[in-house]
Every structure is written in structure tokens, then in C-alpha cells.
């Protein structure tokens, strides 16, 4: 699944980088010795010292192609800044450019992101939960962090929901036998893989007793149901709720026929070649990070990163993955 909400932000005359630009400018302004200049320099807060000493480590970062580069940095640049300072880490893109001096963050499609992590080209990345089993199977460490609420300990999650119009004749999943149900894309966890793995238990076998129609996105699925293009759709609950909050759809016009156990949302993972000491730095600094206002707007109720218990938190994801692998093996054997 992906965060499909788009935040369109205009940075008037400002360039978002990781370096504390005002502080750097004050340090390099050695020629300015007037009382006003000295006072201005004194007013600039000094960034906290790194929590870790020794030589500065390098870490290559890659992000999913959910947002444009500028939007990605607007949302996550503050976290990268915190991680760089706290962990004494030089965060770089795939071209070796330091993100302290460049906003050229790499935003990659799913396959490219997986390949970069497995090959060791990228060492820190945000990934959607459906990709995690593939990465773990390839020998990468399990994800270390997910957005959550520090006070409650609640981790950010979503559910697969099956929706229809509230004025439709469909009140339970079995009513959709012989109908069309919108899935999102073939590779989507919540939009396709999870329905194929979980729907048979509620009497809906994809491509057998209902027709799968790909909408090419969660928002398109919801909109298609709202306007009567699809009798029903399988979508992620958090993306649906964001559409309700934005006013794109009226919650009173949609009926939820079924919902799954919870899935984790996007999690953060590291490459297998990252040393245990550097992994410990990243984890400690990530868990101490307080979300920026932009992130709190994107993820209501979440204010930090929380550790992951893989067996517990990824139980539903692994169920979907294992059932998907079994189904693919059966198809291969039948050919």
C-alpha cells in the first residue's frame, strides 16, 4: 500500500536541505564583527551535539515513488536532518551526494527500490508492508520502525475493507457473488494480494465467483464505487478515511461490508550490509524523533517512530504473502 494523499506545498524562496542553513551562514560570516552581527549570530540556536562520537558514518537513503522529490523532502527532510545530527551520519543519495547539500532524494518504483536494497546500493528506505516479506526472504533485517503514538504505544495501521454504496442492495460480502469488485493494481498488498488471500474465507473467490476489475488506485476504487462504476471495491481503510477527511467522498454514502485484521503501514528498513553499530544508531535516533507538523498532518495521531515486533505486527502481512506464494506455486504446477 502507499500513502496516496498528496500534499501540494509551495516553498516561497526556500530550499529545503538537511543543513541548518542559518547556523552555517552565521559561522561563515567571520568578516561581520559589528555588535548587530554578533548578536544575530548569538541568537541562532546551535544544533545539539551528535549522540554518537567517532568518525562520521555514511548511509544511502532511497524512498518510494509516492511523492515528488520536493514533497518527499518536505515531509521527511526534518527526520533526515534529525538522524544526521543525532547519529553523526552522512545521509546520501544513490549518486553519492550528501543530503545536507542536496535535495536530490531518490524516489524509486517498487521493483527498483527492492533491487537497490537487496543489492546494497540503498541502505535505508521506507517500504510498503507488502514488500517486506520479499526483503526478509532476501536476507535483509526485519523493519525497525513504524509511525505510532508515543503515549499510547499504538502503532499506525490500516485494514483492508470491502465497500459498496450505502444505497446499494449489498449488505454482506456474499451478496457480491457474480458481481464486479474493484481491485487497485496487481502488486498492491491491500488492493489486490490481500483480497485474493483473505476473501475466499468470506465466500468470495477472486476470478471465480466475482470478476476482478483493476481501477489503478485506491482513490479511483473509492470514487468508482461512489459514482456507481463498481458495485464494490477492496481498499485500504486509512486511504479511504483520508478521502473522507479531505471531502473527496462522503462517509455517509459508503457502506463497509467487511474488514480485515490490521496491517502495518509504511515501515522503515535497513540493508543487510549495515553494521550492527550503525543499525543501533539509526534505531536509537529514530525512536527519539518527534514528528514535524507536516508529518502529524499526514499521519494524525502519530508523533514518533515505534519499534516493531515482526511476528506480531506482520502476522497478517505474512499470512497474505504465504497464501500468495502457495497460490502461485499451485498455478505453476498446473501448467
PyMOL commands that set and color helices and strands:
alter all, ss='L'
color gray80, all
select helices_A, chain A and resi 21-28+35-43+69-87+110-119+129-137+173-176+189-202+218-226+237-246+251-253+276-287+293-298+310-313+315-334
alter helices_A, ss='H'
color red, helices_A
select strands_A, chain A and resi 57-64+89-92+106-108+124-127+145-148+157-158+160-165+180-183+211-214+232-236+254-259+263-264+267-270+304-306
alter strands_A, ss='S'
color yellow, strands_A
deselect
rebuild
show_as cartoon
